[in-house]
Amino acid sequence: MPTPYTRVTLVGQRRNADLLLPSDTPLGTLLPQILDVLNDQPEDSLGTKLLVRPDGDEIPPSQTLSESEVLDGERLRLVSRTEAPPAPIVYDLNDSVSDATEAVPGRWSPVYKYISCGLLAALGAWFAITSLLETYTPELQDWINLALAAVALIGAAVVSSPGRQQAVAATLAGAGTLFALSGLTGLGLPAPWGYIAVGVLAAVVLGVLGFIVNRPLSMFIAAAVTGVLVAVWAVSPPLADWAIGDRTADPVVGAAAIPGIATLLVLGMLPKIALGVSGLAGMDDRHANGSTVLRRDVDRAIESAHGGLIASAVICAASAALSLWLVGGDTLAYPFSLPLLASLVLALGLRTRSFPLAAQRIPLYLATGLGVLSLVRLAIGFQPDYQGVFLALLLVLALVIGAGLSVDLPDHSQARMRKAGDTLEAIALLAPIPLLIGYYGIYATLLETF
């Protein structure tokens, strides 16, 4: 990785200088060069030289600029130890404690009050109403719960506005979600329709939250992604049954692979979708045409884009993890399911590189890790005599990943690895479709026919 630098202004007795200093090098190592640049040498009578910040704090020579949290553009004074200004001291401890308490994150505030009251209100209303409905028949209870859920969710979208009404809307949304889950659980829909119904509920709740939260576009993007993936999961079982026909293949595996491929496609389109929906792409066009673009509009669009990416990445990670785990349960067509699962895992891991934030990458990497475990499980099922070999390979992979965390490759090596990763990603994205067709047994049927 390139060495990070920090721009600082150094003030000496004879010279001043604006320098770019390495952020990860101890200051004591840089001090001789700094003394040469400022034409300043320590005198025996004045003691050693040191750098102090504007507030009088000394920067220890053993620390780096990044460890000392020195900001770009900060002004540092080079002084002798005997001439260094005293460090800040506290004259009123009570005021300092009060100020520090106010600055601590997580202090009780109206936001936490609204969250606590809303949570208790939603749980209390749900428990009380469901208890009152016990006098009705179970089927009628379920439909009443679903009706109450619809009323609560619609009411949440209608009354949402900043302030206390926003908290009321969130409470209604929470209560509606609980009523909907109770109704769906009571109906006892057969698999996979029960899970699909929960997915539809998640998409609806995310859409309602878009009317409540301060960054609605992020929730709307997440709701759209959830709706698309739920639709794919809904159509995949009948599509897999139709493709398999009377051939030997597991319909569950064949159905799970389709959403896995769709999830990879959605992940590839997510950054462009987020940029377009948030308005950043339009702002770039307006700026290119000479129009004025306000900074607050750009900041709001960036926050919305990243918020949508975070929520959508979590949803895609859940979809991919479920798909990879179900594909790993195959017992009928190992020659196709093994490379199919391997290509899906590889494509997911490599595609994660395009997401910039940790909150976006971590869920996808966790889903990739689950896919690796599923791949090992599938390989052991195919060749149980080589279980120790597969587990040893898993251990080697874990050690390689752990060693990679402590190695910084040169820039040209990283560029080559990125290029190789792009090539592997393209191959891994193209491979699942023909492998899935082979898993359905279509190739064997064609060979028998012709």
Buried (B, 14 or more C-beta within 10 A) or exposed (E): EEEEBBEBEBBBEEEEBEBEBBBEBBBEEBBEEBBEBBEBEBEEEEBEBBBBBEEEEBBBBEBBBEBBEBEEEBEBBBBBEEEBBEEEEEEEEEEEEEEEEEEEEEEEEEEEEBBEEBEEBBEEBBEEBBEEBEEEEEEEBBBBBBEBBBBBBEBBBEBBEEEEEBBBBBBBBBBBBBBBBBBBBBBEBEEBEBBBBBBBBBBBBBBBBBBBBEBBBBBBBBBBBBBBBBBBBBBBBEBBEEBBEEBEBBBBBBBBBBBBBBBBEBBBEBBEBBBBBBBBBEBEEBEEEEEEBEEEBBEBBBBBBBBBBBBBBBBBBBBBBBBBBBBBBBEBBBEBBBBBBBBBBBBBBBBBEBBEEEBBBBBBBBBBBBBBBBBBBBBBBBEEEEEEEBEEEBEEEEEEEEEEEEEEEEEEEEEEEEEEBEEBBEEBBEBBBBBBBBBBBBEEEEEEEE
